[in-house]
């Protein structure tokens, strides 16, 4: 099973595609989508995220998309910008019929490092170790995106390997679908 | 000049296309995009808004898109959902190279009724009167979307009729572009 993890930001959006075969994790590709300028207009920003993620999905053909859930406590203006960017990111999955699932930052950190309170450096260290990445990526957003993908691959135990439709996926994972029901962070 | 106004909601999204020739306003089309269920997953909701607005844009060929700006005071959970939907809506314009401009609810009400504090019924009445709409639409979202389009057509005084590119539009209206700079509600 192959998963694209996305860490959408309104300035930098990280992405990473990971394949799991049995207990083996393999890196397919990863990178960041940077805004041309910090003040770039939001519609253009959404377009860049959407277009670039579509390209990644087209060439890497992931089965599912995993996103970090939004941390509500940030200031409202940034939450609004971030949510527009997230809308564009999840749309890039939904337009390809790829289920989009979200995980809290704590879940992601725990899945990768064993500790919900791990810092970004520790997450990056573990991700690089698991996937055999030699270089240190300039941005944590890229390794954070890979961490979300790994988290999802860890958590999903589908005997079929992948769900065959949105409908089936929602039936099997009613609590995992973004926006369906409020879920407590665990 | 032809403008598509959009009133994006996470459950109901209104849209309306209006053309202005001199002082004459002409209704091209309007309607709403409803979620299949109130609890529909956000990626599917974004996909429906994006796909349907793309269809409207393809057949009505607007020059620009106008949106109502977000009212920050709502509760954060709804602002987040709404912003995802808005991201999908503005993306449908940006993917077609259509400039996306926003107006505060007050500006829209003032443009249509002369009063920033007008209620939805008054807005609907004025919109129906201006565009010669006989039926009362079931949803205010549709007439609200038409009101945003009318507001934009009122405010834009471009001697060229329409801006020829995003770059030019941004140069001419630096304060009107969504997400570029915070703007005071007027």
Interface residues (C-beta under 8 A of the other chain):
Chain A: X10 X39 X40 X41 X42 X43 X44 X45 X46 X47 X50 X51 X70 X72 X76 X77 X79 X80 X81 X82 X83 X84 X85 X86 X87 X88 X90 X91 X93 X94 X95 X99 X100 X166 X170 X177 X178 X179 X180 X181 X182
Chain B: X10 X39 X40 X41 X42 X43 X44 X45 X46 X47 X50 X51 X70 X72 X76 X77 X79 X80 X81 X82 X83 X84 X85 X86 X87 X88 X90 X91 X93 X94 X95 X100 X166 X170 X177 X178 X179 X180 X181 X182
